[in-house]
Amino acid sequence: MSSSGHSSHAAPARWTWFVGGFMRPTGGIHAREFQCSRRGAHLEGMKTALHMMGAAWCLAALGCGAPATSPAPDAADDYHVTGNCAMTFSEEDLALRAAKHAEEGVTMVELSNGYEVFTQQFGASDDTKVLVLHGGPACTHEYMLNLAYQLPTHAGLGDGAAEVHMYDQLGSFFSDQPEEDLWNIPRWVQEVEEVRQALGMDSTNFYLLGNSWGGMLAMEYALAHPEHLKGLVVCNMQSSIPDYAAYNKEVLRPAMRASLVDSLEAYEAAGAYDDPTYLELVDKEFYRKHVCRLETWPEDVTGSFARLNYKLYDLMQGPSEFKVGGRIIDWDITARLPEIATPTLMVGATHDTMDPEAMRRQADLVQHGRALICEEGSHLALWDDADTFFGGLTAFISDVEGGTFGH
């Protein structure tokens, strides 16, 4: 394990926002500037993300196919065949990675396979250490950084505190990029276990929190290594991919205007993925309703999406959130949820891509579960319904710490 310092530190002065009623510095957040971006900056971030995701990402999310003119990849270069999902970095990317790796609190954890993964500590606590698993697969930790900003000294913890560890999974932007095929859930679960060991967490202090794909890994970890966990938090992730796909097909997609889908298909046929109207439609009708409902998205979110390893995402998930077709297509552990005895918080949101009622059912299926539904939130409820999210999360942690959870 190589380290560039492993200590608590204040949240960096990164882009967040100040919108009436939303996200003000509370719960011990260090003073830093809050700013609103112009609409154009937001769309430019979305445009970058769309290019990164291969242009067809959002159209496929609405049930549309990829452009008919897309050439078939050479088998030698096809990551679906070889499993080589390594990202190609520009000089700017390399500089960004180097700067991030040099930040305070960063530890590069060396895995048993020789690769290194990025972790960064915020806050300090002997009793409450939270390891955060981002989604994607192959997004970055950045879109989860509101946990680092808010949780360590949140007022909801009372006299307590939390130590938060952000983490980029192998193959994500700030971690190593293997060219070999390592992409299966058991290996990722083993990776989480090795990170836990390297960071010195155990059953007296270890909380595992995962969002979306990270929630999948968190549930799988709880089944494989329950002896190491103190608490489990599953955010915005159903326990069955087939059920999730059915919810998207039967509930979310029919709620969209037929004229919207027609318009998007017309842009697709023309290959007009850079058209500002196209970007506005995708942003307004999908992202802003089901991914993050805030008027202005934070740089942590747009940057994370722009740095998605699309090849690894596509290999595992398929082309989109609405059109699952990758290696996880048949994943379903619902029948095994009653095996989970760790105190568990299942977090859902009314406007999520995931069925909030499924999150309630999952809380009932585990042995010691609680549901938290963020009524104003979406897939990123930690940002767009932060008061509810952090209030419920800190109440859960406080109850586990106080020995009153489930009583």
ABEGO torsion letter per residue (X at the ends): XBBAEBBBBBBBBBBBBBBBGBGBBBGGBBBBBBBBBBAAAAAAAAAAAAAAAGGAAAAAAAGBBBBAABBBBBAAABAAAAGBABBBBBAAAAAAAAAAAABBGBBBBBBAAGBBBBBBBBEBBAABBBBBBBBOBGBBAAAAAAAAAAAAABAAAEABBBBBBBBBBBGBAABBBBABBABBAAAAAAAAAAAAAAAGBBAAABBBBBBEAAAAAAAAAAAABAAABABBBBBGBBABAAAAAAAAAAAAAAABBAAAAAAAAAAAAAGBAABAAAAAAAAAAAAAAAABABABBBAAAAAAAAABBAAAAAAAAEABAABBABAAAABBAAAAAAABABBBBBBBBAABABBAAAAAAAAAABABBBBBBBAABBABAAAABAAAAAAAAAAAAAAAAAGABGX
